[in-house]
Amino acid sequence: MKKTLSYVFIIQLLIIAFSCDDIVEEDIENDTIQTIYPTEGMLIQGNTVQFAWQELDGADEYKVQVIDANQLLVVDSLVTVTNINFILNPGSYQWRVKGENFAYSTQYTFPINFSVEASDNLTNQNVMLLTPSDDFYTNDTNIILTWSPITNADIYSLDIIKNLSGQQTVYQETNITNTNVTLPSDIFEEDAEYVWQVKALNANSETNFSNRSIFVDREIPNQPSLVSPNNLESFTTFTIDFNWTTVNDTGNVQSLKSNVIEISTDINFGTVLFSETLVNNSYQFTFDNIGTYYWRVKTFDEAGNIGDYSVVRTLVIE
């Protein structure tokens, strides 16, 4: 009896501890963040704007917003640092910032007006890459790269670097006058990380390279192996735990994998009673009625590769 009481007491302490997250967090609701840069009415030349503010005790993150002259939200970012750069087109803007923690947040600072003006000097400017997104996984080698234009840039230069057991430049294109390039598919001769980088140039200056990664993965995920329930197993309960195993492929790129479990009353799965996508290898399902059911699992990855279905198993709810 004493042991039971001790266990209950420990559990109660744990519940209290986990329910007190908002108590241990510092209340910052009445605090004010001091902004540093840009200041009210500042004119910034170029397209890269640094935003900075003083650190606030008790704040774990900061929400930064930038609004353009049409009152459109062009930046809405949650960061853990107290300064960050954003690329903005020429125009008029307002910015504000607030601090947050798990339980509390400050008010936004009063909106600060500033403007961005195009500059002939590209040295401190940056190319804003658009598509594909950074760390993009794909099994398709028909890839179009796009980026935003920079005012006063004459041309752009593009490099593609394969990152696999060292770095190798596999493609270069200069004197690009557009802001998009369709890559030749034959440069992706093997699965790997490919870094694409673009810089802008004019007669007197150039930006640094802006870069992103593309992960080419054409390896098909392995077929899952079903673990439980066993084939033809019978149950007198309606809630069943399904388990299976998967084996990582041996390709150069390991894309994030997910599993799809399907349950049917038809061995050919003409009608799927239930389907769920999971990142783990187990699922608990509750049936509504007695009967004979069939289940299977397949694996797909972030790059778009789809593996074969597992074998089909049968279970009976009595």
N, C-alpha and C positions, 0 to 999 in steps of 0.2 A: 504493500500500500504506500509506503514511504517513497519507493522508487517511482511509482506512478505519479505521486504528487510532485516529485522533483522534475519529472519530464514535463508535466503540465506547466510548472513554473518557468522552465527554460523556454518552452514554446511561447508563453505569454510575453516573456522578455523580448524574444525575437520579433514578435508581432509589433510590440511597442517601438522597437528600434527602427523597423522598416517603415512604420507609419509616421515617423517623426522627421522625415527628410525636410519637410517644409519648416520645421522648427529650428534645425541647425543651420539652415540657409540664412544668410544675413539679409535683413529687410532693407532694400535699396530704393523703395518706391518714392521716397522723398529726396533722394540724392539727385545731383545734376552733373552731367558730363560736361567737361570743358573741351571745346573743340579747338583745334590748332590750325588746320589747313584743309581746304581753302578758307580764306577769310571773306567777310561780307564785301561784295563788289569786286572781287579779284578777277583779273583778266589773265587767263592761262593760254600760252601759245603752244601749239602742238596738240596731239590727240591723247596724251597720257596724263591723267590727273591723279595725284596722290592725295588721299584723304587720311587725316591724322587727328587724333584726340588723346586726351590724357587718360591713363588707366584709372579705373574706378574700383576701389576696394569692395569686394563682395560680388562683383560682376564676373561671370564666367565667360559670357559671350556678348557680342555687340551686333545690333541690327542696323545696317547702313542702307539708307534709301536715297536715290537721286531721281528727281522729277524734271522733265524737260519743259520747254516753254508752252507745250500743248497739254501740260498737266498729265503726261504719260509717265508711268513708273518705268524708268530705264535700268535702274539698279535696285535690287532688293536682296541683300546678301547678309547672311549670318556668319560672323567670323569670330575667332578667338584672339586675334591680334589687335593692336591699337593703331595700325596704319595699313593701308592697302591701296593698290593702284587699279584704276579702271580706265578703259579706252572709251573716249566719247567723241562724237562728231562735233564740228563747230556749231555753236549755238549758246543759248542761255539756259541755265539750270538752277535748281535749288537742291541742297542736300541737308540731311539730318541723321542723327544717330541716337540710339538708346542702349542702355545696358540691361542684361538679363542674367538671372541664375535660375535654378530649378523651380523656385517658388515665387520669385518677385521680378519686377522689371521697373526701370525708371520711365519717366515720360520722355518722349523724343525731345531733342534739343530744338530750339526755335529755328525754322528753316533759314538757311544761309544762301544768299544769291551769289552766283559766280557765272562767268562765261568762258567759253573755249573758242580760241581763234586759230585758224589755220596758219601754219608756219612753213617757210621754205626750207628750214633746217630740220632734217629728218632724224638727226642723231639721237634725240631723246624720245622719239616716237616709237610706236609698236604697231605691227600688223595684227588686226583682230581676225583670228581664224574662226570660220563659221562651221563648216561641215567637212568631214565627219567630226563628231564630238571626240574629246580626248579619251584615250584608252578604249577605242572602238574595236569590238570583236566582230569578225565577219568571216564567212566562207566564200564570199563573192569578190572576185578580183576586178570587177568592173567598177572602179572607184572614181568619183568625181570630187575634187578638192575645191572648196570655195573659201573666200575671205572677203573682208570689207575693204573698200578702196580707201586710200589715204590721200587727202587733198594735197596737191603739189608733188605727188609721186609720179614719175614718168613711166617707170617699168618695175617689174617684180622679178625676183629670182627664187627658184624652187630647187630644193635638194630632197632626195629620198635616201634614207640611210637604213640598211638592214642591220638589226641588232641581234646577232646570234653567234655566240662564241667569238666575240669581237664585233667591231663595227665596220661596215663596208658600204660605201656610196654606190647605189645601184642605178640612180637616175638623177640627172640634172637638166634643168631648163632655165635659160636666161632670156632677157628681153621680152618678158611676158607683159602684154599691154592689157589683158583682161584680168578679171579677178576670179578666174576658175580655170582648172586644168583637168582634163580627162586623162588618167594615167594609163599607159600601156600595160595590159594585163600580164605580159610576159616577164615583167620585172619581179613578180611575186612567184618565183620559181619554186620556192619552198616555204613552208609554214614558218613564220617568225614574227617578231616585232619589227614594224617598219615605222621609222620616225620621219614625218614630213615637216619641213621647215621652209618658211617663206620670209623674205625681206623685201622692203621697198627701197627704190633708189631714184635719185634725180641727178642733175649734172654736178651738184656740189656736195651731196651728203647721202647717207643711207641709214636705215634702221638696223638694229640687231635682228637676228633671226627669231621668229616666233615659231614654236614647234608643238606638235602633238604626236601621239602614238596610235598606230593602227596595228591590231593583232590579227594576222591571217591564220585561221585554223580550219583545216579541211578534214580533220580526223573525225571519223564517226565514233560516237560513244559506244562502249561495249554493251552487250546485252545483259540486262540485270538477271540475277539468280534469285528465285523466290526461296524464302526460308520457312516462313510459317504464315498461315496454317498449312499443314500437309495436304497433299492432294487427297480428295475424297473424305476429308475429316468432317465429322459431325459435331454439332454443338447444340446444347439446350439453352444457351444464352444468346441474346440478340446482339451484344456488343463484342466485337471481334478485333483483335490486334493483328494487323498485317505487317510483315517484316520481309525485307529483301536486302541483297547486297549488290554493290556495284564496284567495278574495277576501273581505276583511272586508265585512260588511254596512254600510249607511249609517244604521242606527238610532241613536237617542239613547243607548242603553245597549249597550256592547260586552261581552257575556258571554264567559267563557272557552269556547273551542271545542275540540272533539275530533273525530277522524276514525275511521271504522270501515272497514277494508279487508276485503273478502270474496273468497275464491277458491273456485271450484266446478268440477266436471266437467260441470255442466249449465248451458247458456246461460240458462235461466230461473231458476237458483239454487234449484231445488226442494230440493236437498241442498247445504249449504254445507260444503265440505271444510275451510275454515279461516276464522276471523274474529278480528280483533284490534283493540282500541281504542287509539288513539295520540293524542298531542298534537302530534306533528310530521307532516311531509308525506312521509315515506319509510319503507320497511320492507324488510328482507331476509328472504326466505323460501326454505327448502330443500325441494324436492319429493322424494318417495320413489320415484316411478315416472315413466317416460316417458308421454306422452299429450298430449291437448289440454285446455287449461284456460281458464277465464274469470275475469276479475277486475273489480271495481268498488269505488267508494269513496263514502261519504256523510259529511256533517258534521252534528253536533248541538252544542248549547251547554248551558251550565250552567243556563239558565232552563227547559230542557225542549223547546226548539224543534228540530225535525228537518228537515234539508234533503233535497232530492231526490238520488237516486243519480246518480252520474256515468254517462256512456255505458259500455257493457260492451266490454271489449277481450278479444281472444283471443291466447293464446300457446301455443307447441308446444314440448314437451321431447322431443328426439329421442334 
